[in-house]
Amino acid sequence: MIQRLLATLVILTALTGAALAHPHVWVEVHSELDYTPAGTLSGVRHHWKFDEAFSTYALQGLETTPDGKPSEKTLKELAQVNIESLHEFDFFTYAKRGKQDIKFLPPKDYSLTYDGTALTLHFTLPFAEPPAKKGEMALDVYDPTYFVAFQLADNDPVKLAGNAGDCALTLHRPDPAATGNSTTLSEGFFNALTSASEFGSQFANRVTVKCS
């Protein structure tokens, strides 16, 4: 549990008790698809807001300012731990053009912010080779092990930023029925899942971008 938590949720210490059901952490997703002035899709910029309970635990015992907020050092170090640990899970971000995977370069411009109740992780994933503009591309965000539940924000969760031209996006949220069915599965089932598992794909938040 401890090692898995560190790899998946990227916090500095271990949980002090066993959780009883999946998922264990909830993340609200805001993202931008970044287009260059020339109209090339260069990458995706994520803003992942963690639930209040997890945020409180993640900051427990870490350095704070006199007013009780996490210090700049704390946020910087915790952001680094997040980014390093998420690498194993491909940053929970998967892009495809047809059946072909689109690879990402290592993340850049990463940071953590705290609004008084919740932590938000910000980072950019550049494409290794920007996809051709014309045609359709799909971008999925999910945890293969369903330890973390990702949910698109209610308002404007994904935007096209920069010179997107005539590109348009469509959002696809996971089927609520899949979430309900997962509650009948045992903790042992989830503990056996790995980053290569396909189970979590049924909870994927998908963005489809089509350019003519």
N, C-alpha and C positions, 0 to 999 in steps of 0.2 A: 504493500500500500504506500509506504513512504517513498520508495524510489519512483513508483508510477506517478504519484502526485507531483513530485518534483519535475518529472519529465513532461507531464501534461499541463499542470497548472503553474509551474515555475514560480514557486515561492521559496523562501530561504530556510524554512523549518518544516517539521513534519506534523501532520495532523495528530491530535491527541486522542482521537476516538474514531471508531469505524463508522462511516456513513452507511445507511441501510438501503439506499435505492439510488439508481441512476436517473438523471444526471446529478452531479454534485455541485456544479458551478454553472451559472448562467451568464451569458455575454450578449450584450446588445450591440449590434453591428451597424456602423456607418462606414461607408467606403466611397472612394472616388476613383474612377478610371481616368488616368492622366494621359492626355493627348498633347503632343508637341505642337509648336506653331506650324510645323509642316503637315500636321494631321496624322502623325504616327502614334499608335497606342504604345506608350512607353512602360506602363506598369500600373499597379493598383496601390492606392493609399488607404490603409485601414485605420479605423478608430474603434477600438473594442472596449466597451464599458463593462466592467465586471460588476456582479451583484454586490450589494452592500455588505452582506455577511462575509463573503470571501475577501473583499477589500479590507474590512476590519481585521480579519485574521492575518492577512498577508503583511499588514503593517505592525502587527503586534510585536512589541519589544524593540522596534527599530528607532533610529535617531529621529527626534522631532525638534521643531523650533519652539521657542518659549510659549507660543500660543497653541501648542499641541498638534500642529500640522506636521506631516512628514517633511523632513529637510530636503533641500535640493540634492544633497549627497545620497540620501536614502532613495529618492526617486530615480536618480541616475543609476545607482548600483542595481536596484530592483529591475529596471528596464533592461539592463545588460543581462541579468539572469534569465529574464523572460525570453529574450531573443535567442540566447544560446540554447536554451532548453527546447524551444519550439522547433528548432531545426530538425529534430528527429521526426516530427510530425508534419514536415513540409509546410509549416506555418498554417496548417488547416486550410490551405488555399490551393485549389486545383483548377487549372485552366485547360480547355480543350478546343480544338478547331476540328470539327468532325470527330474522328476517332483518334486524332493525333494530340498527344500531350504537348502543352506549351510550357517550357521550363522557365524558372525564375532564377535570377541572380541572388546573391545574399542580400538581406534587407539593409536598408539605409535610413538615415534620418529618424531613428527610433527614440522614443521618450515616453515617460509616464507622467500623467497629470492627476491631480486629486482635487475634487470639487467640494470636499468637506464630508462626503459620505461614500463616494465610490472612486475607484481607480480606473483610468482609461489609458490603454496602451495604444500609442500611435506609431506606425511604421510603414515604410514604402517597400514594396516588392517590385523591382524592375524586371522586365522580361529579358531573358538572355538573348532572344532574337524576336523583336517585335513582330507580331502577326500581321499578315497582309490586311490592309484596311477593308477591302471589299469582301463580303461574305458574312459569315456568322461565327461567333465565338461564345463559348459558355464558361462561366466562372462559378465554381462551387465553393462554399465555405461550410465545413463541418468537421467534427471530430470522429474519426473512424471507430473509436471505442465508446463513444457517447458518454464519456466522463464529463465533457463540457457540452452544454447545450447552447448553440448559437441561434440568435433570433434577430432577424432584420428589424431595425427600428420602425416604429409606426409611421413616421413622417420622413419622406425623402431619404430612405436608407442608403441608396446608391445614386451617385450623380456622375455625369460625364463632365470632365473638367478639361479646359483648354480648347483646342481647335478640333472638336469632334465632328464638324461638318454635318453630313446628313445621317449620321449614325443614330440609332435609337435603341433603348434598352427595355427589356421586359423582365419583371421580377417573378420568381416562382418560390413560394414558401412551402415548407414541408407539410405533408398531409397530417392533420391533427390525429387521425386514426392510428398512425404509426406510433405516435407518442404514447397513446393509451395502451397499445399492445405491449409496449416495452415494460410496463409495470408488472407484468406477470412473469418476467424472467428473473432468474436468481442472480445473486451477487457473484456466484462462482462463474456463471456464464460470462458476465462482463469482465471479470478478472482474467479470463482466458483470451480476451481480445487484444490485438496488437495494432500498431500503426499501419499494418498491411491489411487489416480487416476491412470488409466491405459493409459490415453491419451498419455503421454510422451514416452511410451514403443515403439511406432512406430519410434522414433528417436534414439533408443538405438544403441550404439556402442558395438558390441558383439565380444568376444574372445572365441573361442572354443578350448579347449586343449584335445588332445586324446593321451592316453598312452597305449601301448600294453604290 
